[in-house]
Amino acid sequence: MLWLAIFGGLVLLVVVYDLVQTRHTILRNFPIIGHFRYLLEAVGPELRQYIVTSNDEERPFSRDERSWVYTSSKLENNYFGFGTDNDLELMPNYLIVRHAAFPKHTARRGEEGHDDVWPLAVDKLLGGPRGRAKAFRPVSLVNVSGMSYGSLSGPAVEALNRGSALAPCLHNSGEGGISSFHRHGGELIWQIGTGYFGCRTEDGSFDIDRFLACVEGAPVRAVELKLSQGAKPGLGGVLPGIKVTPHIAAIRGVTAGRDCISPAEHRAFSGVDEMLDFVETLAERSGLPIGIKAAVGQMDFWIELADRMSREERGVDFITIDGGEGGTGAGPLTFTDHVGLPFKVAFPSVYRIFAERSVADRVVWIGSGRLGFPEKALLAFALGCDAINVGREAMMAIGCIQAQRCHTDHCPTGVTTHNRWLVRGLVPTVKSGRLANYVRTLRKELILLAHACGVDHPSRVTLDHLEILDDALSSRPAREVFGYQRGWAGGPTRPAPPGADHVTVRLPTR
């Protein structure tokens, strides 16, 4: 009995510790049981090697990818040993970075002359070509993608915003409006979807006065009109009723407990001509750069937009292209699987249209859709991106374990649920640091890759630095694969980032 009492006491102590500690969400939400997750994770490689899956088979993010995000966000060892476990001879469409014989030297911590100054800024002035009153140069190549309060919990949004301030980088609000959780130091890109949440009338139309009031009352640096998203283009946003709390309903101006479904189309404009009028009205009234976010399907819209921008004064300041592999809190399976082109097809298809009309350099290009890893982001920059947005990767940095329960309100890590017990496990002041660590690490490795190619900044990497392997022991230059002409993207035709845009940050160490 004594031993049983001692054992029970030890278990009770562990339970108490798990409930009060703030570092691990899983343990706060699931005392004792949560430890088994870490135990299984520790022996996972040995088990998977024989009876489950390889490190690269799981989707949407492989175990290797998740491990890299987790270790990077915690400033743990994110190296991998023993060499690649990818079969380079049998993997089609496999990206290879063609390194320079004489790469640029990258000072590492501990070396003489290392000063922690790295080029992080976008090499274009957002809103500059159109003379917006509040044009600015984004300080980060990597920013947080649009994920709404509603789809995400309040503490998760707060962690992302605090982390964006620490990184530093921009935080896209998502289409659910700007809440108190968005006001913890991070600068915002305000995303306005078809529901006009935060700037709508009672009947769901756009309200310019509410728009201006919100812009004045929040740290908004730019506005993104959401036309569609990669995970479910052709549909409006979907927030299941179980996640529409009274607080969220009040912010959005909808009914609590009922599915919140945004229209598929905008009511404030119809067609490219009206959209450009709307863009110019918002820019003139607010002074902010105005852009659009869209998935890519039929090309008529993009051709007309590029044609008009080539001959008119009107135009968008930035374009976010969201690949069909992008994430969503809830969406029909058919749409998530079969509607919308993947990023590697979508972005070049649109960029070529603007490049052929010599207007690509008037736009800041942003890519999204599973780009939050160094080699994928590097390809995006070579294709013409000026910045990338990270969504689910940012979620993993603050605790997401790819449970894929976002639509059920039962997310075990408190990231995509409003269940009070589950949400309490996510401590924003702790998780914000992990988001910042992840963003910094991704930028650092992008710079290391650029230096390996012999250039000083990721935006100066071109498709000539990349090769695409196939499964027949041959390869093709990336420029040939994507059909780009020389001078369209990357390289010396684009200005190098001015020294004033270098930002001093403390980078991760081992």
C-alpha positions, 0 to 999 in steps of 0.5 A: 500500500505504501508503494501504491501511495507513493506512486499515486503521489508521484502521478499527482505531482506530474499532473499538477506540473503538467497543468501549471507549466506553459511550455507544452500545450499537449501536456497542459491539455492532456496531463500524463497522457500527453507524455506518451506522445513525446515517447512515441515521437522519440522512438518514431523513426525506429518504428516507422522504418519497419512498420509505418511510413517513411520520413517523406510520405506523410501529407500535407507535411512530411515528418521531416518537414514538421521536425524541421519546423518544430526544432527551428521554432524551439532553437533546437538542433534542426540538422539531419544526420547520415545524408538524404533519405530521398531517392534522387534517381526515382523522384520526378520534379525534384528540385536541385539548387545549382551551387557556385564553385565560389559561393559567398561566405556567410559569417557564422556566430563565433567567427570574427566579424560576425555582426548578426546583420542580414538582408531581410527586406523586400527589394521593392517599395510596396505602393511606390510605383502608384505613389500611395501616400503610405507606401513602404518597404516590407522589412521581411521576405517571410510573413504570416499568411491570412488566418482568421480569428474564428478559424484560429483561436484567440490565443493562437492569433495573439501568438502569431501577432506577438511573434510577428513583432519579434521576428519582425514580419507582417501579419495578415489578419485573415478575412475574419476582421481585426480583433483585440488579438491582432493588437499585440505589436505586430503590423497588419495586412488587413485581408478583406473577403467577400463577407466584409467582416469589420467593414460591413453594413447590416445587410452584408455590403461594404461600408467605407466609413467602417473601413476607414475607422478600422484602418485608423484604429489598427496598425494596418500597413496594407489591405488585401482584397481576397478574391479566392484562396487556394484550398477552395477557390470558387467558394467563400470562406466557411466557419462552422457554426460550432466555432462561431462564438458570441465574441466572433459573431459580434466582430463579424456581424453574424449570428452566433452558433450558425455556419458563417459562409461568405459569398463566393463573389464580391458585392462591391465590384464585378469584373476587372474594371469595377475592381480597379475603381474600388482599389483606387477608391480605397487607396485614395481614401486610406493612403494604403497600398491595396492588393489582391489575393487569389487562386488561379483557374481560368486566365481571362481575369489575369490577362485583362488585369495585366492589359489594363495595368499596362495602359492605364494609371489604375492598378493593384500594388501587390498580388498574392498567388495562393497555390491549390495546395494551400490550407483552410480551416474547413472546405469541401473535399472536392474543392480542396483536392481538385479546384485551383492550380498548384503554386508551381503551375499557378504562379508562373502562369500569371507572372508570365502574363504580366512579364510579357506586358512589362508590368511585372516590376510594378507589382509586389509579388507574394507567394503562398501555399506550402512554401515555408521551407528553404528550398521551396521558398527559394524556387518561389523567389526565382520565379518572381516572388518578392515575398512569401507568406507562411500559414500552416508552417506558422501554426506548427511553429506555435504548436500545431501537430497536423491533427487535421481537426481544424473544422471540428473545434477539437484541435488538441493543441488549442490552435484552431479551437475555441474549447476553453480547456484546449485553448488554455494550453496555448500560452501566447507569450511562449508560442510567440517566441517560437513563431519568431524563431521559425521565421528567422531560421527560414530567412537565415537558411534562405540567405545561406542558399542564396550565398551558396548560389553566389548571390547576396539575396534570395530575390537575386536567385534566378531559374538558372540557379535551379535544376529539375530532376526527373525519374529517368536519370536526366534533368532540365534547367528550371528556366526551360521547365517554366518557360521564362525568358531571361530578365523576367525575374531575379538576377542583376536586372532587379535592384539589390536591397539597400543597406538601410534595409538590413535588419539586426536580429539575433539568429538561432544558435546550436 
